[in-house]
Amino acid sequence: MSSENTTKEYSLEFDPYNYTETAVTVDDKTVIYRSYESIVYVKYPVDTTYQIMNIYVPVEYYEKDQSINGYNAKTAPIFFPNPIGGYMPGTPMSPSVDFSGDPNGALLALSKGYVIAAPGARGRTTQADNGLYTGKAPACIVDLKSAVRYLRYNKNLIPGDTEKIVSCGTSAGGAASALLGATGNNKDYEPYLKAIGAAAERDDIFAAQCYCPITNLDNADTAYEWLFNGVNGTMTDDQITISDQLKSLFPAYVNSLGLNKGTELALDADGNGPFKNYVKSFLIASAQKALDDGTDLSDLTWITITDGTVTDIDFNEYAEYASRYKAAPAFDGLDLSHAENGLFGSATINAKHFTQFGMENSTVDSFLADEHIVKMLNPMNYIGAQNTDTAQYWRIRHGAVDRDTSIAIPVILATKLDNEGFNVDLAIPWGQGHGGDYDLDELFTWLDNICGTN
């Protein structure tokens, strides 16, 4: 429980003189930067442990005509990494090196000339001193939007280009990054933003990096069973029955989306069809890249390789290989025990169901979350929507052996974005499990390309 609740009103004015200076060596290069830390980014914070932001700026941007990597104080992109995991509350990140001396994303970004704005955010376990929950949905995305608005409000005081804000997150943080990218300036969030005194500015961003996003939660259970049905592990007979029922619901959802890549990406009642083949094409491409990079795939007899070319993958055998991590249902737990149930609780109720299936099959006394709040946590509802400014550039990564959500989820997200005319880079890295920041060099090459220095 936090003891940092406050009724104090905070200024939204950034103080450019309240900083410390730090020097860190990255790849034999000394990076010197100003640190502005623990900045409250709303007038009326609910919890100042989390509703704060750290801002880090290369010292070169305070010296006349200095540039790094082709960027200067006016043109530097703003790297916006969120700390969210498991939909828990998170404090702002800071530049650091790991035990082997490798820089984290924030420090590497500084070395490449980016300004860092690292927000904290409330989460599903955040409580006030009186025991009321203060971080249930949609608090996490409202906080990130508020931090973006703070940056725009102070764009003349903070170096960096507020039209080049790039969010980054992993897992639930990847989902939050997707939400931030998808929902720019949508009015659904306005009452929540006003309540905490967010700046009266825009909250759209330029680009979103989403590592293994645990998103599209109201359809994640059916997607999971579409992939892992039959891979039963230690599931009970009741759970296997639930798996069968959830799998049968997935085709109708996919078909309702009207996704298209030259042909409609539909599924038949058994879960087969063009959408499944399209998902498989990403796995084939991933295996091919691994093979080209020297990975020995010969033991994986479910991969068909002819003259050095991966021509097919047995999808069911792939699911066995990736293996089930979560029993059915994976997200909307029938006993309300899953993290996502906690996300959709309320001030006085810790956990709720967020799908009709979960509610109808509940094994405990329960409530169904407000459908409008469930809507606000799914980026699929906002991509291409009217009066919404979705980020133009997207980079989505989901490991080929990531079992925390179905591979279908990032493919659906990326395809919807592509169909609506946005620029999407989706890949399924071979051998990669659930995690993020494993390809930072490639990430920043992509960022430099879209930001205009490459």
C-alpha angles and dihedrals in degrees: 000000000000122000092190097090113133144187092195119119113234128207118245090210113113115229107220093190099057101088147110125220122233134187122202130171117233119179092341090309121113112228115199118190143164116245120212105180141183094015111172104226101196133054096232108033119188092204124012092195089074110013091077136100136211117215122195124188130184109246090232089075090066092053121081117267094350120149139179124205089346093307128113136184092284101039104038112120116237113237109211111191116180123208098214118137127164088359086285123141115272137199120221120282122239133200112274146148125237127233091278093050097255116142122241120235094271095052094043089050091052090051088054094051102263125139111232123221108177114184129197120216141195119252144194096285098046111124137181122233089264091058097253115138111246103175106058120125129332093022097093095056093038089056093050091049090050091054091051090050090051090055092052092046089056099036092127092053102042121061117237138067112281088198088064102055110151119193124206132186144150131227107333084003088055087053090050089050089052091049092049090050095046103043106048113163094347111158094225089084098043099095091052092047092049092049092062096039100251115180116270093247139109119281102196118120137208102233142001129212108197119187113195094330114210091211144131084054097175089061099032096095094056092044091051093053092044086062103034104030106130092026092098106164107172097342120141123238089258091053091049089053090049089050091054092049094048094047090054090058096055101077093058090054094048092046091051091061096063092216113182137190101168087309131041109272097226135152131216123229091275093055096255130121143076095329091056091048090050092052089048091053090065090053091049090050090048093050090047092053091049090050092048089050091056102263113151108233097165094109091058098084092179089070114082112215121181120182092338094313124113104226103168146005126204099234096203091049089049089055090051089049094048087044131203117283101176131047118232122308094036099187115014097053113208089222092045091244100126125100091242091057087058091049091060097047123111138231091283104023117065099204139016139174116258101189130062089231092056092048095048092049098038116145094199138045103281151160131227115238119245107274092224091058091047088051092052091057095055117078090197088075093061108038106112093000121146118266090015126117108210119193113264096219129053135178114187125183127184120171118241090234096038106131099176092093135001120278085232091073099065090039091055091047093048094045093050089051092048092048090052092054102259124138110252132182108189124174136165105212112217116246092007119134130192109319147085146227091049094124103039095146090055091044093055092044087056091046093050089050095053093040091055108248099106 
